[in-house]
Amino acid sequence: MDTKILLKLLEDQANPTKVPAMEAYMKNKFSFLGVQKPILKKIEREFFKPFIKHPIDWTFVEECWQQPYREFQYIAMDYLDKKKKELRPEDFPKLKELAQTKSWWDSIDQLDRIIGEITFHYPETKNIMRQWSLDEDFWLRRIAIDHQLMRKELTDTNLLAEVICNNFGQTEFFINKAIGWSLRNYSKVNPDWVRAFIDQHASQMSSLSIREGSKYL
């Protein structure tokens, strides 16, 4: 999987007029080529096709992460998402490095779903989520809080409660939003649990977390 070939494919489909808006949406933290998502997905499908049955190419992922254009990080995450059932606990150090490099909500919110796949199939890795929920890096804490999103009835509520409680008293927007987001999603299948959790911990929760978590109650 050659990132030089990929760069040429992206450049051929790039629209420079889209760059200012794409960069502004990401608070000008990253450079873009100007390839919008529908076109990016089409490029990915053709590029991945010969390799999708091969073992995970971590060199390709790392090279994508080193590229200056954000589209490459999106491609790396989409590739890992397609290969997520092949991920193993021993891949956590690599995933942690990705999470802590060029971190922003767009990459973190996709990585938490990928990481959630590992913790679902390998319950012993739940302890890693417990550790991350206490890490000084708030992006790792956000992953720990949100990695069970969309689990529905399969959510481990003990773990959910623990990682949320570990993050009470935070002023960081992305943490308080994550708490509310995780509760809101779980409330779709178990509103009684979420209602009881908020009632019990309301004095320790931010107004943002309560508002988001109560949205469907």
C-alpha positions in Angstrom: 0.0 0.0 0.0 1.9 3.0 -1.3 1.1 6.4 0.1 2.7 8.1 -3.0 0.2 6.5 -5.3 -2.5 7.5 -2.9 -1.4 11.1 -2.8 -1.6 11.2 -6.6 -5.1 9.8 -6.5 -6.1 12.4 -4.0 -4.5 15.3 -5.8 -6.3 14.3 -9.0 -9.6 14.7 -7.2 -8.8 17.6 -4.9 -10.8 20.8 -5.1 -8.6 23.6 -3.8 -11.7 25.9 -3.4 -13.0 23.6 -0.6 -9.8 23.8 1.4 -10.5 27.1 3.4 -13.9 25.8 4.6 -12.5 22.3 5.5 -9.6 23.8 7.4 -11.8 26.3 9.2 -14.2 23.5 10.3 -11.2 21.8 12.0 -10.2 25.2 13.6 -7.3 25.4 11.2 -5.4 22.7 13.1 -4.8 20.6 9.9 -4.0 21.1 6.3 -6.4 19.6 3.6 -6.1 18.8 0.0 -9.7 19.6 -0.6 -11.1 16.0 -1.2 -14.6 15.8 0.2 -15.9 12.7 1.9 -18.0 11.2 -0.9 -15.0 11.4 -3.3 -12.7 10.2 -0.6 -14.8 7.1 0.1 -14.8 6.3 -3.6 -11.0 6.6 -3.8 -10.7 4.4 -0.7 -12.8 1.6 -2.1 -10.7 1.3 -5.2 -7.4 1.7 -3.4 -8.2 -0.8 -0.6 -9.7 -3.5 -2.9 -6.4 -5.4 -3.7 -5.3 -5.3 -0.1 -8.4 -5.7 2.0 -7.8 -9.5 2.6 -4.2 -9.0 3.5 -3.0 -8.7 7.2 -3.2 -5.2 8.6 -0.5 -3.0 7.1 0.6 -0.9 10.1 3.4 0.7 8.0 0.7 2.1 5.7 -1.3 3.4 8.7 1.8 5.0 10.2 2.8 6.6 6.9 -0.7 8.0 6.5 -0.5 9.5 10.0 2.8 11.2 9.1 1.3 12.9 6.0 0.6 16.6 6.3 -2.9 16.4 4.9 -5.8 15.4 7.1 -7.4 13.2 4.4 -4.6 10.7 5.0 -5.6 10.3 8.6 -9.2 9.8 7.6 -8.1 7.1 5.1 -6.0 5.3 7.8 -9.0 5.3 10.2 -11.3 4.0 7.5 -8.8 1.3 6.7 -8.6 0.2 10.4 -12.4 0.3 10.6 -12.6 -2.1 7.7 -10.0 -4.3 9.4 -11.3 -3.9 13.0 -12.3 -7.5 13.5 -8.6 -8.4 13.0 -7.4 -6.1 15.7 -6.0 -7.8 18.8 -5.1 -6.6 22.4 -1.5 -6.3 21.3 -2.5 -3.6 18.9 -3.3 -1.2 21.7 0.1 0.5 21.9 -0.2 1.4 18.2 -3.7 2.7 18.6 -2.8 4.7 21.6 0.0 6.4 19.6 -2.5 7.3 16.9 -4.9 8.7 19.5 -2.2 10.9 21.0 -0.8 12.2 17.7 -2.6 14.8 15.6 -5.5 14.5 18.1 -8.8 16.2 17.5 -12.4 15.2 17.9 -12.7 13.8 14.3 -9.9 11.3 14.8 -10.8 10.4 18.4 -14.5 9.8 17.7 -13.6 7.3 15.0 -10.8 5.6 17.0 -13.1 5.1 19.9 -15.4 2.9 17.8 -12.4 0.9 16.5 -11.0 0.5 20.0 -14.5 -0.4 21.2 -14.4 -3.4 18.9 -11.4 -4.8 20.6 -12.7 -4.3 24.1 -16.0 -6.0 23.1 -14.2 -9.2 21.8 -11.4 -9.2 24.4 -13.0 -8.3 27.8 -9.6 -8.3 29.5 -8.8 -5.1 27.7 -11.5 -3.3 29.7 -8.8 -2.6 32.3 -7.0 -0.5 29.6 -10.2 1.6 29.4 -10.2 2.0 33.2 -6.6 3.2 33.0 -7.3 5.6 30.1 -10.2 7.0 32.0 -7.7 8.4 34.5 -5.0 9.4 32.1 -3.8 13.0 32.0 -4.5 13.1 28.3 -8.1 14.0 28.0 -8.4 12.5 24.5 -7.7 9.1 26.0 -10.3 9.8 28.7 -12.8 10.7 26.0 -12.1 7.3 24.2 -12.6 5.5 27.5 -16.0 7.2 28.1 -17.3 6.8 24.5 -15.8 3.5 23.4 -19.1 1.7 24.1 -21.3 4.0 22.0 -23.9 2.1 20.0 -23.5 -1.1 22.1 -27.1 -0.7 23.1 -28.2 -3.6 25.4 -24.6 -5.0 25.3 -23.3 -2.0 27.2 -21.2 -2.9 30.3 -23.0 -0.5 32.6 -20.5 -1.0 35.5 -17.7 0.0 33.2 -19.7 2.9 31.8 -20.4 4.2 35.3 -16.8 3.8 36.5 -15.2 5.7 33.6 -17.8 8.5 33.8 -17.4 8.8 37.6 -13.6 9.0 37.1 -14.2 12.2 35.1 -16.5 14.1 37.3 -15.4 17.7 38.2 -13.8 18.3 34.8 -13.9 21.6 33.0 -12.8 20.2 29.7 -15.7 20.6 27.1 -14.7 17.4 25.2 -15.0 15.3 28.4 -18.3 16.7 29.6 -19.7 16.4 26.2 -18.5 12.8 26.0 -20.2 12.0 29.3 -23.5 13.4 28.1 -23.1 11.7 24.7 -22.5 8.2 26.2 -25.5 8.6 28.6 -27.8 9.9 25.8 -27.0 7.0 23.6 -27.5 4.4 26.3 -30.8 6.1 27.3 -32.3 4.9 24.0 -32.3 1.3 25.3 -32.3 1.8 29.1 -33.7 5.2 30.1 -34.4 4.0 33.7 -30.7 3.3 34.3 -29.6 6.7 32.8 -32.3 8.5 34.7 -31.2 6.9 38.0 -27.5 7.6 37.3 -28.1 11.2 36.6 -30.4 11.6 39.7 -27.6 10.0 41.8 -24.7 12.0 40.5 -26.3 15.3 39.3 -24.5 17.3 42.0 -21.1 16.1 40.5 -22.0 16.5 36.9 -21.7 19.5 34.6 -24.8 21.1 33.2 -23.6 20.1 29.7 -23.4 16.4 30.7 -26.8 16.5 32.3 -28.4 18.3 29.4 -26.9 16.0 26.8 -27.6 12.9 28.9 -31.2 13.8 29.5 -32.1 14.6 25.9 -34.2 11.5 25.3 -35.5 11.0 28.9 
